Amino acid sequence: MKMHLLSCGRLRMRKSIFLPAADRSETIELPVSSALLRHGQANVLFDTGCHPTVAEDPDARWGGLAKLMVPIMQPGEHVLTGLAELGLAADDIDVVINSHLHPDHCGCNAFFRKATFLAHAEELTAAGAPNSEAAGYLSADWDQPIPFDALTGERDVFGDGRVVLLPLPGHTPGSIGAMTQLDRSGTFLLAGDTVSLRETLDSGIVPRNTWDGDALLKSLTEVRRIEAAGATIICSHDAKQWATLRKGADAYD
């Protein structure tokens, strides 16, 4: 199995959202990414990034959320172009895993019409609840005419230990991560927004955009256990880590 990390643009947010002690005027740039897992049985995407129109007219797509998460990517910088550079189209994707259903993680779901979608049942409930937009869920991105296979616990996607989905609630009720086992590069945990920044894992400081702080701290303890066992933790929005990772055709295998 190979793992390709694909750039899906960048966002600008207040640093104090993630590190509450930071000055409220200070901002940080956050990479948005997707991971393509080329398993022997299927092509799998972990998260689909932002919808392509966000780069051109974020207010039209995201409304007020675009003032909190400011897109700063160039037009054309999204998961579909990343796949095209690898010779793949949307219809070549067999499985889509959504770590959670915020629009920078499921924005391109609608393009993968032939895929099976996986998300946690608690996440689907949260996204479909009344007034869920206030919690960052936008129906235009997640509520597609594509049925979800709803998880209620761990899931070994192919039954061979290569891609194992783990509940990691806290950032949202149904946040999940994906343990990926590669032959040469070893084990990776795609942690989603359970670990947006490496500093969250190292410090244990709970970001402000957290649904349940106690649940997040328990999930961070699990992530540390996984790291201590030898896994590499892939943070969802850490610019320093992103700069060090292989991307695109330069795959992990």
C-alpha positions as CSV (number, residue, x, y, z in Angstrom):
1,M,0.0,0.0,0.0
2,K,1.1,3.5,-0.8
3,M,0.1,6.8,0.9
4,H,0.1,10.1,-1.0
5,L,-0.5,13.3,0.9
6,L,-2.3,15.9,-1.3
7,S,-2.5,19.6,-0.8
8,C,-6.0,21.0,-0.6
9,G,-5.1,24.7,0.0
10,R,-4.6,26.8,3.1
11,L,-6.7,28.7,5.7
12,R,-5.9,31.6,7.9
13,M,-7.3,31.6,11.5
14,R,-6.7,33.2,14.8
15,K,-3.9,31.5,16.7
16,S,-5.9,31.9,19.9
17,I,-8.5,29.4,18.6
18,F,-5.9,26.7,19.0
19,L,-3.7,28.2,21.7
20,P,-6.0,30.4,23.9
21,A,-3.1,32.3,25.5
22,A,-2.0,33.8,22.1
23,D,-2.8,37.4,21.3
24,R,-6.2,37.6,19.6
25,S,-4.7,39.7,16.8
26,E,-2.2,36.9,15.9
27,T,-3.1,34.7,13.0
28,I,-1.6,31.4,11.6
29,E,-1.7,29.7,8.3
30,L,-3.1,26.2,8.3
31,P,-2.5,23.7,5.5
32,V,-5.5,21.6,4.4
33,S,-4.8,18.1,3.1
34,S,-6.2,14.8,2.0
35,A,-4.5,11.4,2.1
36,L,-4.8,8.9,-0.8
37,L,-4.3,5.3,0.3
38,R,-3.6,3.0,-2.6
39,H,-4.6,-0.3,-1.2
40,G,-4.5,-3.5,-3.2
41,Q,-8.3,-3.7,-3.0
42,A,-9.3,0.0,-3.4
43,N,-8.3,3.6,-3.7
44,V,-9.2,5.3,-0.4
45,L,-9.3,9.0,0.4
46,F,-9.1,10.2,4.0
47,D,-10.9,13.6,3.9
48,T,-11.6,15.6,0.8
49,G,-10.6,19.1,1.7
50,C,-12.5,22.3,0.7
51,H,-14.9,22.7,-2.1
52,P,-13.2,24.3,-5.2
53,T,-15.4,27.4,-5.2
54,V,-14.1,28.3,-1.7
55,A,-10.9,29.7,-3.3
56,E,-12.9,32.1,-5.5
57,D,-16.0,33.1,-3.5
58,P,-15.7,31.8,0.1
59,D,-18.7,33.9,1.4
60,A,-21.0,32.3,-1.2
61,R,-20.0,28.8,-0.1
62,W,-19.4,29.2,3.6
63,G,-21.2,32.3,4.7
64,G,-20.1,33.7,8.0
65,L,-17.7,30.8,8.6
66,A,-15.5,32.3,5.9
67,K,-14.6,35.1,8.4
68,L,-13.4,32.6,11.0
69,M,-11.6,30.2,8.5
70,V,-10.3,32.5,5.7
71,P,-9.3,30.5,2.6
72,I,-6.0,31.7,1.2
73,M,-5.4,29.0,-1.5
74,Q,-5.2,29.7,-5.2
75,P,-8.0,28.6,-7.5
76,G,-7.5,25.0,-8.6
77,E,-5.7,24.0,-5.4
78,H,-7.9,21.2,-4.2
79,V,-8.1,17.4,-4.0
80,L,-9.3,16.9,-7.5
81,T,-6.2,18.5,-9.0
82,G,-4.0,16.6,-6.6
83,L,-5.6,13.3,-7.8
84,A,-5.3,14.4,-11.5
85,E,-1.5,14.9,-11.0
86,L,-1.4,11.2,-10.0
87,G,-3.4,10.2,-13.1
88,L,-6.6,9.6,-11.1
89,A,-10.1,11.1,-11.5
90,A,-12.9,11.3,-8.9
91,D,-14.5,8.1,-10.2
92,D,-11.3,6.2,-9.5
93,I,-11.9,6.6,-5.7
94,D,-13.6,3.6,-4.1
95,V,-13.8,4.7,-0.5
96,V,-14.0,8.1,1.2
97,I,-13.3,8.4,4.9
98,N,-14.4,11.6,6.6
99,S,-12.5,12.3,9.8
100,H,-15.4,14.6,10.6
101,L,-17.9,16.7,8.7
102,H,-16.6,20.2,8.9
103,P,-16.3,21.8,5.4
104,D,-12.5,21.8,5.2
105,H,-12.6,18.0,5.6
106,C,-15.6,17.0,3.5
107,G,-16.0,19.9,1.0
108,C,-15.4,17.8,-2.1
109,N,-17.5,14.8,-1.1
110,A,-20.0,15.4,-3.9
111,F,-17.5,14.7,-6.6
112,F,-16.9,11.1,-5.5
113,R,-20.1,9.6,-6.9
114,K,-18.9,6.0,-7.1
115,A,-17.3,5.8,-3.6
116,T,-18.5,4.2,-0.4
117,F,-18.4,6.9,2.4
118,L,-17.4,6.2,6.0
119,A,-18.1,8.4,8.9
120,H,-18.9,7.9,12.6
121,A,-22.6,7.6,13.5
122,E,-22.2,10.3,16.2
123,E,-20.8,12.7,13.6
124,L,-23.7,12.1,11.3
125,T,-26.1,12.8,14.2
126,A,-24.3,16.0,15.1
127,A,-24.2,17.3,11.5
128,G,-27.9,16.6,11.1
129,A,-29.0,18.2,14.3
130,P,-31.0,21.4,14.4
131,N,-28.8,24.5,14.2
132,S,-25.8,22.4,13.4
133,E,-24.4,25.2,11.2
134,A,-23.5,27.1,14.4
135,A,-21.2,24.1,15.2
136,G,-19.5,24.4,11.8
137,Y,-21.5,21.9,9.8
138,L,-22.6,23.0,6.3
139,S,-25.2,20.8,4.7
140,A,-24.1,21.8,1.2
141,D,-20.8,20.0,1.8
142,W,-21.8,16.9,3.8
143,D,-25.4,16.2,3.0
144,Q,-25.1,14.6,-0.4
145,P,-27.2,12.0,-2.1
146,I,-24.6,9.4,-1.2
147,P,-25.3,7.1,1.8
148,F,-22.8,6.9,4.6
149,D,-21.6,3.6,6.2
150,A,-21.9,4.8,9.8
151,L,-19.3,3.6,12.2
152,T,-20.0,2.9,15.9
153,G,-16.6,1.7,16.9
154,E,-13.3,0.7,15.4
155,R,-13.3,-0.5,11.8
156,D,-10.6,-2.5,10.0
157,V,-11.6,-1.3,6.5
158,F,-10.2,-4.3,4.6
159,G,-9.7,-6.8,7.4
160,D,-6.0,-6.9,7.0
161,G,-4.8,-4.2,9.5
162,R,-3.7,-1.9,6.7
163,V,-6.4,0.8,7.4
164,V,-8.0,0.8,10.8
165,L,-10.4,3.6,11.8
166,L,-10.4,4.7,15.4
167,P,-13.0,6.8,17.3
168,L,-11.2,10.0,18.6
169,P,-14.0,12.2,19.9
170,G,-13.5,15.6,21.3
171,H,-13.1,18.1,18.5
172,T,-16.5,16.9,17.3
173,P,-18.7,14.1,18.7
174,G,-17.7,11.7,15.9
175,S,-14.1,12.5,15.0
176,I,-12.1,9.5,13.8
177,G,-8.5,8.8,12.9
178,A,-7.1,6.3,10.5
179,M,-4.2,4.0,11.4
180,T,-2.3,3.1,8.2
181,Q,0.2,0.3,8.1
182,L,2.8,0.6,5.3
183,D,5.5,-2.0,4.5
184,R,8.5,0.3,4.4
185,S,7.5,3.5,6.0
186,G,5.8,2.0,9.0
187,T,2.7,3.0,10.8
188,F,1.0,6.4,10.5
189,L,-2.0,7.8,12.4
190,L,-4.0,10.3,10.3
191,A,-5.3,12.1,13.3
192,G,-7.7,14.6,11.7
193,D,-8.6,17.6,13.9
194,T,-8.0,15.6,17.1
195,V,-4.5,16.9,16.5
196,S,-4.8,20.0,14.4
197,L,-1.4,21.4,15.6
198,R,1.4,19.4,17.1
199,E,1.4,21.8,20.1
200,T,-2.0,20.5,21.0
201,L,-0.6,17.0,21.5
202,D,2.6,18.2,23.2
203,S,0.9,20.6,25.6
204,G,-2.5,19.2,26.2
205,I,-4.0,22.6,25.8
206,V,-7.6,22.3,24.6
207,P,-8.4,24.5,21.5
208,R,-11.4,26.7,21.7
209,N,-13.0,25.0,18.7
210,T,-13.5,21.8,20.7
211,W,-16.9,20.2,21.3
212,D,-15.9,18.4,24.5
213,G,-12.6,19.2,26.2
214,D,-12.6,16.1,28.5
215,A,-13.3,13.8,25.5
216,L,-10.5,15.5,23.6
217,L,-8.0,15.0,26.4
218,K,-8.9,11.3,26.5
219,S,-8.4,11.0,22.8
220,L,-5.0,12.8,23.0
221,T,-4.0,10.3,25.6
222,E,-4.8,7.5,23.1
223,V,-2.9,9.3,20.4
224,R,0.2,9.6,22.6
225,R,-0.1,5.8,23.4
226,I,-0.2,5.1,19.6
227,E,2.8,7.4,19.0
228,A,4.8,5.7,21.9
229,A,4.1,2.4,20.1
230,G,6.0,3.7,17.1
231,A,3.4,5.4,14.9
232,T,4.0,8.7,13.1
233,I,1.2,11.2,13.9
234,I,0.0,13.3,11.0
235,C,-1.5,16.5,12.3
236,S,-4.3,17.9,10.1
237,H,-3.3,21.6,10.0
238,D,0.3,21.9,11.2
239,A,2.3,24.0,8.8
240,K,5.7,23.1,10.3
241,Q,5.0,19.4,10.0
242,W,3.5,19.8,6.5
243,A,6.7,21.4,5.3
244,T,8.6,18.2,6.2
245,L,6.3,15.6,4.7
246,R,6.4,14.0,1.3
247,K,3.6,15.2,-1.0
248,G,1.9,14.3,-4.2
249,A,3.7,11.6,-6.3
250,D,6.4,11.3,-3.6
251,A,4.6,8.6,-1.7
252,Y,5.1,6.8,1.5
253,D,5.1,3.0,1.0
